[in-house]
Amino acid sequence: NWKTFENLCNKLSLPGVSELCESLGERMVMCPASHKDSMHGCYPGGMIEHCLEVASTMRKINDAMSLNLDTRSILKVALFHDVGRIGSVDEEMYIPQDSEWHREKLGQLYKFNESLSKMSVSHRSLSLLQSFGVSLTQEEWIAIQLAPGSHFEENRFYVGNEPTLALVLQQSKALVIHKSKHS
């Protein structure tokens, strides 16, 4: 999965992307997509797998519906919408759960790193991309911001005015997560 992810990043040939992958690559490879075993991608490599599946689904929706979204924008938002799950440039967001009770009773295989400042995943993703100088169009920025869904309080402002790219990202994420729960 990492080779595929890296190859797609190289196709973007954007300033900052290769630096981001080089600097955070090993952490990206090992990053889970979630912290509980009942959720999608709760294992090393889960985040990369999820992002690749979202990219594939976005491309299929774009083609099937003749939306004519820019392929580079699809790749950029699909591959990096969850990069914030890594944490900060220096620290992990998910750390292995050290409580046997939490692992056994609650299925929490990872816990949140308390030393990180509190941020949503989408805000952390946007912050990391900015740290590496990865430029985003306004539509791409909004798509990543809205990736968790318009039902979140911080995203309600955009309801009814979401760019098509954001809606396709949201639906692709939802389909990928739904599929993972039912397979």
Long-range contacts (C-beta under 8 A, 24 or more apart in sequence): 1-45, 1-48, 1-49, 1-52, 2-28, 2-29, 2-45, 2-48, 4-52, 5-48, 5-51, 5-52, 5-79, 8-52, 8-55, 8-75, 8-79, 9-79, 11-75, 12-72, 12-75, 12-76, 14-76, 14-134, 14-135, 15-133, 15-134, 15-135, 16-129, 16-132, 16-133, 16-134, 16-135, 17-132, 17-134, 19-132, 19-133, 20-83, 20-128, 20-129, 20-132, 20-134, 23-89, 23-132, 24-83, 24-86, 24-89, 24-128, 27-86, 27-87, 27-92, 28-83, 28-86, 31-85, 31-86, 31-92, 31-94, 32-85, 32-94, 32-109, 32-110, 33-82, 33-85, 35-94, 35-97, 35-108, 35-109, 35-110, 35-111, 35-112, 36-106, 36-107, 36-108, 36-109, 37-107, 37-108, 37-109, 38-107, 40-176, 40-177, 40-180, 40-181, 41-180, 42-109, 42-110, 43-109, 47-82, 47-83, 47-85, 47-86, 50-82, 50-176, 50-177, 51-78, 51-79, 51-80, 51-81, 51-82, 52-79, 53-176, 53-179, 54-78, 54-81, 54-169, 54-172, 54-173, 54-176, 55-79, 57-172, 57-175, 57-176, 58-168, 58-169, 58-172, 61-168, 61-171, 61-172, 62-168, 67-164, 67-168, 69-164, 69-165, 69-168, 73-137, 73-139, 73-140, 73-143, 73-165, 74-165, 74-168, 76-134, 76-136, 76-140, 77-140, 77-143, 77-144, 77-147, 77-165, 77-169, 78-169, 78-172, 80-125, 80-129, 80-134, 80-144, 81-122, 81-125, 81-143, 81-144, 81-147, 81-169, 81-173, 82-121, 82-125, 82-147, 83-125, 83-128, 83-129, 84-119, 84-120, 84-121, 84-122, 84-123, 84-124, 84-125, 84-126, 84-127, 84-128, 85-121, 85-124, 85-125, 86-128, 87-113, 87-116, 87-124, 88-116, 88-117, 88-124, 88-128, 89-128, 89-131, 91-115, 91-116, 93-124, 120-148, 120-152, 120-154, 121-147, 121-148, 122-146, 122-147, 122-148, 139-163, 139-165, 139-166, 140-165, 142-166, 143-169, 144-169, 146-170, 147-173, 149-174
